[in-house]
Amino acid sequence: MNLLRRTEDINHQIRLSAPASRCLQLIIEKHPDIVTQKEFYPYVWGNKGKEKTSNTLYQNILIVRRSLGLVENELCDIIETVPRVGYKINGKIVSQEKDEIQAEKRKRTIQFWSLFY
């Protein structure tokens, strides 16, 4: 659907363009690895990736950053530029979120199992 939104406020959502959405998707899928600039072109634009310039990629990353910032101000820095290589997710932010998600899963598991005792 190419939407960004807060989990606690589904009414506050930002629509991304299809290419910007695919850029974000690739960065998330490759985490914690760096996504090289060359990897973006076929993933985001398919066969037309060869026709796209680096400025097109930069503009889409900028769109993603701005959109993330509109959803949650702290998220505007989640995408880190690795000079002359590519982009990656700032591990500090993601690992914190992963820890919170894992803690919530453990809590649900404990609640689930307590139903049987």
C-alpha positions as CSV (number, residue, x, y, z in Angstrom):
1,M,0.0,0.0,0.0
2,N,3.1,2.2,0.2
3,L,2.0,3.8,3.5
4,L,3.9,4.7,6.6
5,R,2.0,5.0,9.8
6,R,2.4,4.9,13.5
7,T,1.2,1.6,15.1
8,E,-0.6,3.5,17.8
9,D,-2.3,6.0,15.5
10,I,-3.4,4.4,12.2
11,N,-5.1,7.6,11.1
12,H,-1.7,9.4,10.9
13,Q,-0.2,8.0,7.7
14,I,2.1,9.1,4.9
15,R,1.9,7.8,1.4
16,L,5.2,7.0,-0.3
17,S,5.8,6.7,-4.0
18,A,6.3,3.1,-5.2
19,P,10.0,3.6,-5.8
20,A,10.6,5.2,-2.4
21,S,8.6,2.4,-0.8
22,R,10.8,-0.2,-2.5
23,C,13.9,1.6,-1.4
24,L,12.8,1.5,2.2
25,Q,11.7,-2.2,1.8
26,L,15.2,-3.2,0.5
27,I,17.0,-1.4,3.3
28,I,14.8,-3.1,5.9
29,E,15.2,-6.5,4.2
30,K,19.0,-6.2,4.1
31,H,19.4,-5.0,7.7
32,P,22.0,-5.1,9.2
33,D,23.9,-5.1,5.9
34,I,24.7,-2.1,3.8
35,V,22.6,-1.9,0.6
36,T,24.9,-0.8,-2.2
37,Q,23.8,1.8,-4.7
38,K,24.0,-0.8,-7.4
39,E,21.6,-3.1,-5.6
40,F,18.8,-0.5,-5.6
41,Y,18.4,0.0,-9.3
42,P,17.2,-3.5,-10.3
43,Y,15.2,-4.0,-7.1
44,V,13.4,-0.6,-7.2
45,W,13.1,0.0,-11.0
46,G,13.5,-3.5,-12.5
47,N,14.7,-3.5,-16.1
48,K,14.5,0.3,-16.2
49,G,17.1,0.6,-13.4
50,K,19.9,0.9,-15.9
51,E,18.3,4.1,-17.1
52,K,18.1,5.7,-13.7
53,T,20.7,8.2,-12.4
54,S,22.2,8.4,-9.0
55,N,20.2,11.6,-8.4
56,T,17.0,9.6,-8.8
57,L,18.1,7.2,-6.0
58,Y,19.2,10.1,-3.8
59,Q,15.8,11.8,-4.3
60,N,14.0,8.6,-3.3
61,I,16.1,8.2,-0.2
62,L,15.4,11.8,0.7
63,I,11.6,11.1,0.3
64,V,11.9,8.1,2.6
65,R,13.8,10.1,5.2
66,R,11.4,13.0,5.2
67,S,8.4,10.7,5.3
68,L,9.8,8.8,8.3
69,G,10.4,12.1,10.0
70,L,6.8,13.1,9.5
71,V,5.6,9.9,11.0
72,E,8.0,10.1,14.0
73,N,10.6,12.9,14.3
74,E,13.3,10.6,15.6
75,L,13.0,8.3,12.6
76,C,14.4,10.8,10.1
77,D,17.9,9.6,11.1
78,I,17.2,5.9,10.9
79,I,18.7,5.6,7.4
80,E,22.4,6.0,7.5
81,T,24.5,7.0,4.4
82,V,27.7,5.0,4.0
83,P,29.7,7.3,1.8
84,R,30.5,6.0,-1.7
85,V,28.9,2.7,-0.8
86,G,25.2,2.8,-0.1
87,Y,22.7,3.0,2.8
88,K,21.7,1.0,5.9
89,I,19.5,1.3,8.9
90,N,21.0,2.9,11.9
91,G,21.5,-0.3,14.1
92,K,21.0,1.5,17.4
93,I,17.4,2.4,16.6
94,V,16.5,-0.9,15.1
95,S,18.1,-3.0,17.8
96,Q,16.2,-1.0,20.4
97,E,13.0,-1.7,18.5
98,K,13.8,-5.4,18.1
99,D,14.5,-5.6,21.8
100,E,11.1,-4.1,22.5
101,I,9.4,-6.4,20.0
102,Q,11.1,-9.4,21.5
103,A,10.1,-8.4,25.0
104,E,6.5,-8.0,23.9
105,K,6.6,-11.5,22.3
106,R,7.9,-13.0,25.5
107,K,5.2,-11.3,27.5
108,R,2.5,-12.6,25.1
109,T,4.0,-16.1,25.3
110,I,4.0,-16.0,29.1
111,Q,0.4,-14.8,29.1
112,F,-0.5,-17.6,26.6
113,W,1.1,-20.3,28.6
114,S,-0.4,-19.0,31.9
115,L,-3.9,-19.7,30.4
116,F,-3.1,-23.5,30.6
117,Y,-2.0,-23.5,34.2
